[in-house]
Every structure is written in C-alpha cells, then in structure tokens.
Amino acid sequence: MKRRTLVSGLLSAPLWAQIPLASARSQQAQLVDMLVNTPRDKLQPWVVEQIRSGRLRKPELIKALLSAGVSHIEPRPVGFKYHAVLMVDAARRLSLQAEGVANWIPILWNVDYFKHSQARSLRSSGWHLGNAAAELPSLNNAPNVFNQGMQAKTWLQADRAITRMARSGSMSAAFELMLEWAIRDFHSIGHKAILLSGVWRCLEYSGWRESETILRGVTYALLADGNVSADRNQGWWEQDYPLNLPLSEQIPATAFRHEYSEKNTLSLLKSLRSDNARTSSEHAAGLLKSGMPVQALWDAVFLAAADTVMNRPTIPSLHAVTVSHALHSLWQRTANPTMRRVIPLQAVSYVVQMKQQRFGGGWNGLDILNLRAESQAAASLTDQFEDLGENIGTSPEDARLLLQRYPISDEWWRLKQQLNHWLLYKSNQAHDFKFGAAVLESVEWISPQWRTPYLAACSRLLKGSNMPDSVEAQNIELWLGDAFS
C-alpha cells in the first residue's frame, strides 16, 4: 500500500467537515456514506475532525468501517484486499488496551486502509453489495432457508434469509446460524473464521442496531470458495469437517471443564507435530473421550500454532495463530452443543494442515518446548523492556531468551501494555494488527505453564521499539493531542 507522508491541512478543516451528521437518514448510514464516497486524501482528516469535535465515537466508527467494508470490498477470496474488514476487530482490541490518544492509531490506520482496499476492489471488479430483496421468508422459516441457500451456494436465497434475521431476529440467533459456515472449511487459509469472530465481537461492542448490511456482506463472504481446485476435487481446505463432525459425537460433556493436563497436552502436541490431520483429530477425540479436559487440547493447538510461526515465520504461516485464535473465540461464544464439540477438532485439523502446506520458506528446526520459563533475571523490568524492544524484529533468539526470563506469572499486565504500545505505533500492515492482537489475547487463554513458550515463539513476528512508526503514530499527537488534554 502506498502510504501518505503527511496529512496536511488537518487542523483547518473545510466547511463540509463541520456539517452535522444528523438528518432524515440515520447518523450511522450517513457515516458509512462518508467512508465510501469521500476521497482517500480527505477522509482521514474528516474523521479526525469529527473525533476532535466530539461528534464521532469509536463504536459508531467501528460499525461503519465494517458496513462500508463488507459492502464495497469484494470478498473473492476472503483475504488480500478484504483484510480492511478482517482487521477491524484486531484494531478495536488493540485500541481498547491503550490509554490516551494512542488508542486511535489503529482505528485511523484502518480508515485509510479501507480506502486503499476499496480502490483495489473497484479497479479489479467494481463489485458492491446490492440492495436487499423485497420479499423475505418468515422469521420461523428463515433458518431453514438460510441453510438451504448456503448448502446450494445460492446467494439470493441465503441473502433473503439473513436479511430477515437481521431485521427480526436476535444477534445470537443470527450468528449461531452463520457459525457452521465459518468453521466448516478452511478456504483462503481460514479467513472465514476470522471474519465471523471479528464481526461478532465488534457488534457485541458497537451494538446490534443497523447491522443488516454487515450480516448480508458476511453471508456473501462465507459463500466464497476461492481455493476450489479446477477439477472440483475436494481440496485440503474442506476435507476435515465431514470427518470431524461424526468424530465429535464421541466427546463427552465431562470434557468441558477448565482444567489443564500437561501430560495430555504434550501427547497431543507430539501428534500435531508429526501426524496428519486425520490421525491428530482422532487422537484428540480419543483423549477427550478418555477424560482429557478440552483446555489441554486448546493448549496443544496454540503451542503448535506458535511453533509453526517460529519455524516458518511467513505471512501464510502466521494464520496458524490468527485462525486458532478466531476458532477459540467462536467456541467461547457458541451455545450449540455440536459446535462446542466440533470446533476444537477443526482447530486441531487446521494447525496440522497449515504446517503441511508449503507456502514458501523452510523449517528452522526449533522446538517450542525448549522455551519454557527460566528464573527471573536480575535486571529491572524497565531494563528488560528496553532490551526486549531492541531485539524483537532484529534478534529473534535474544528476544526469545529475554521472554523466557520475564516473570509473566506476576508481571504480564505490564508486558502486555508494552507489547500493545509497540503494536500501536509500529504496525503498518493489516497482518501486524491481526497477528499482534491475536497473540496478546491468546496468552490469557492458555494454561499458565505454556504462556512463556507461546509468547516467546510468537515474538518472531511481533513489533519492537526499533521499528519505524506508522504515519498515524507520527502524527497522532498533532491530530488529537490537545483534544483530550
């Protein structure tokens, strides 16, 4: 993406920037129109001025970014330019961890990136989401119509059903309906799970009102099958769900307890590293059936994902972390007993499948189990932060060693805030935000003894203090510094 070097004239906003958003149409609809129709070089200054004046709040902007993105960026495939949508929740989560005006950095970055991605989509196809159909099924029949449309890949049928759900149903019912279609295949290396998880969480934050366009756009994206092979044979991305679904029926309700088991985690991790996806899923189901708590499965999945990133630190491989995080997030939110059982097995299959795909890059031969926590170093936390910031991104081995010696059990919050700060100021790609936000949250979902090796392995693709600031980070104090003082 070609980035600006300076947003000029910001503090002398033109007259049109002062026009109130309220009119006969809703403020939310007008905000979406502004995002879609304002030229790129004028949009970010306009958004900043609205924030400065108190006329624009973060929840409104988050929802508008989603609505504008899903309706004006073609999700074919669900990746590449579509990351302007996929990163919105990551930007939101990083933002909410920050204090002061820095919390606006990832959101403003996302605003500009939306315009970049919108232009790419316009050049490539000119696609936009059309108007909803006039005739809709009844609310009682909408779930059946939706599933039939998704199964047959009939967009208009699924669109009518989700439109009815958006207008008349509950948010929980709509997302439970969409869940199977987000986790049943790994098209575009798993981005469908990231999409639904992010949208679900953003609407939890921003509110359910005026979400029709968002749900329609997500449904259209869930029908994408950009990885389908030319001969229509089943690819690796769709092999696992038909086998994991009946396998999940073996998992007893007693598995769903929040306990950890190091022995079982190590047994499953060994399988994830050496076996194929089918064998690993069967091994996981067998362990759960015999008494392993599901937390031990998630620990193994997260460790295997981080191990993949450490040993093959490429953009495709980092999705082992971001998709595992998304699957766990969806698993936390669903009340559907079938989904509660099958999602963990899909996560097992996914990390194995991703390791076996050769997306470029060799294998470094490192072992995540060698990264367990060591005794706390004598250096002060301030010195540790300084050393860590200098080594992340430049000396991966030294960064991992520093994290092994950091007292995560007692001082995680301070480290999380520091890592979050670097991500805010240094991130300059959608994947920087997505990956960093996933790592910082996943640390807290992992059993305590595995947090250090997970974070140390993932540090290979985090951001450190020596990396350059983004345009937004360089200018945030000028843009908003006096507005909140």
Beta strands, then each sheet from edge to edge (+ up, - down):
end
